[in-house]
Amino acid sequence: MQTPLRQGAAALGLTLGDEVLARLLDYLGLLSKWNRVYNLTAVRDPAQMLTHHLLDSLAVIGPLRRHTQGAAANLLDVGSGGGLPGAVIAICCPELSVSCVDTVAKKASFIQHAAGALGLKNLRGVHARVESVEERFDVVTSRAFASLADFVTGSHRALGEQGVWMAMKGKRPDEEIAALPPFAQVFHVEPLTVPGLDAERCLVWMREQNTSI
């Protein structure tokens, strides 16, 4: 399966080494294995998991790298589930420290297990509500987690100074953008094309806006 993954990554403009590709496929294998017992994701077909999970998550790597410019940073993946996109980001971006928070203990446990099994010292699973997370992050992301308003409201405390929100969405969510609270400002909506996936995808980039007069 490494060849389709390599081709998909190349279509996204990513050049991934053999070690990274192997880790991504090992992660997918762990996800598939644990999914049989713990129901981490509704997608179970291996080919679909490659497209809907790995390539879908890989689509954010280029935009994320452009934002961080390769600098060290810490990232929070909210409602991470089985680690999408957090685990994929941790594998591809070793300079980033990635925390995956989920309210479901078995999902956070899977992330901890995957981090150990894959030797990812920059990945950790956190069993908590995002509202209770006290650490501050440079990037706060989510994938199909909630409405934009709920996402930024719940994770507001976790956003560091000069931090950004990076929300993975399907089609451009204009109604959700219009419903954002005053403290959150959209500064870019970035269209994404996922190889092999016939569906609209975009990244909604937001930052905190000073609402004081």
Number of C-alpha atoms within 10 A of each C-alpha: 11 12 9 12 20 18 14 22 21 13 15 19 12 16 13 14 10 11 10 15 20 16 18 22 17 15 23 20 14 18 22 21 14 17 18 11 8 14 17 20 16 8 15 15 9 14 12 14 19 21 19 16 20 23 25 25 21 21 25 22 20 12 15 15 15 9 12 14 9 13 11 13 14 19 25 28 28 29 27 27 26 30 32 22 26 29 28 25 26 22 24 19 19 15 16 22 20 28 25 30 26 24 16 16 14 18 26 25 17 22 29 18 15 23 20 13 13 16 12 18 13 18 26 25 28 23 18 16 15 23 12 11 16 10 11 18 24 19 26 27 26 23 22 14 17 15 17 26 16 15 20 25 16 17 21 18 16 21 22 16 11 10 19 23 28 24 26 24 23 15 13 16 15 9 10 12 17 11 12 18 14 11 15 21 17 17 11 12 17 15 14 20 16 23 19 13 13 8 11 13 19 20 25 21 19 23 20 19 12 10 8 5 3
